[in-house]
Amino acid sequence: MTLGTLHCLKEELKELKFYAEKGVPILIEGKKDEEALQRLGINGNFIKISGSPLKLIEIAYLVAETASEAIILTDFDEKGEELANKLRKNIESLGCRVNTKIRYKLKAMTKRYIKDIENLPKYLDRLKFEICPYTSHNDYLLDFENGYNFQED
């Protein structure tokens, strides 16, 4: 884990926040994923899949009716991969663009350390500590008290 990894994660989260602020629906698995993203300062139109009374195709219709684009941000485990693939196919078949790029980049950068979205803040905390263990504050890194630091470098 390096400062480069932290920088790349920061860039992906900045992109996710940009889309969230534009109102692009973000499909996640559950409430803990939403809470983790909010802890990182990302607030948006979250659509929770797990526990929803809707079937995947119904979720796809809902997304396609209300947006021209959606982001799939399911967990990085086998179940999350399966959900992402099914959702992508269903949503794209209805003419809506699907962004899975952010999910795949986050997965690639964290694959040895976490398998779900809900642990992303803890992973970033740990990464920050490993890079800068002797400082309590570094503007470049993370400030979870006030959400993710998205200021330009």
Residue pairs with C-beta under 8 A, 6 or more apart in sequence:
1 113
1 127
1 130
1 131
2 131
3 131
5 109
5 127
6 124
6 127
6 128
6 131
6 141
8 105
8 109
9 106
9 109
9 110
9 124
9 127
10 148
12 102
12 105
12 106
12 109
13 40
13 42
13 148
13 150
14 150
15 102
16 26
16 37
16 42
16 71
16 73
16 102
17 41
17 42
17 148
17 150
19 26
19 44
19 69
19 71
19 99
19 102
20 26
20 42
20 43
20 44
20 45
21 44
23 44
23 45
23 67
24 44
24 45
24 67
24 69
24 70
24 71
24 99
25 44
25 45
25 46
25 47
25 63
25 66
25 67
25 70
25 71
26 37
26 44
26 45
26 46
26 47
26 70
26 71
26 73
27 47
27 49
27 59
27 63
27 70
27 71
27 72
27 73
27 74
27 87
28 34
28 37
28 46
28 47
28 48
28 49
28 73
28 74
28 117
29 48
29 49
29 50
29 74
29 75
29 80
29 83
29 116
29 117
30 48
30 49
30 50
30 51
30 118
31 48
31 51
32 117
32 118
33 46
33 48
33 73
33 75
33 116
33 117
33 118
34 46
34 48
35 118
36 117
36 118
36 119
36 120
36 121
37 43
37 44
37 46
37 73
37 117
37 120
38 147
39 121
39 144
39 147
40 120
40 121
40 124
40 144
40 147
40 148
41 146
41 147
41 148
41 150
42 147
42 148
47 59
47 62
47 63
49 56
49 59
49 74
49 83
49 87
52 59
54 62
56 83
56 86
56 87
56 90
57 90
59 87
59 90
60 87
60 90
60 91
60 93
60 94
60 96
61 94
63 70
63 91
63 94
63 96
64 91
64 94
64 95
64 96
67 96
68 96
68 97
69 96
69 97
69 98
69 99
70 91
70 96
70 97
70 98
70 99
71 98
71 99
71 100
71 102
71 103
72 84
72 87
72 88
72 91
72 98
72 99
72 100
72 103
73 102
73 103
73 106
73 117
74 80
74 81
74 83
74 84
74 87
74 103
74 117
75 115
75 116
75 117
76 103
76 106
76 107
76 110
76 111
76 114
76 115
76 116
77 115
77 116
80 115
80 116
84 100
84 103
87 98
88 98
88 100
91 98
92 98
106 120
110 120
110 123
113 123
113 126
114 120
114 122
114 123
121 144
124 142
124 144
125 142
125 144
128 138
128 141
128 142
131 141
132 138
132 141
137 143
139 149
139 151
140 149
140 153
141 149
142 148
142 149
143 149
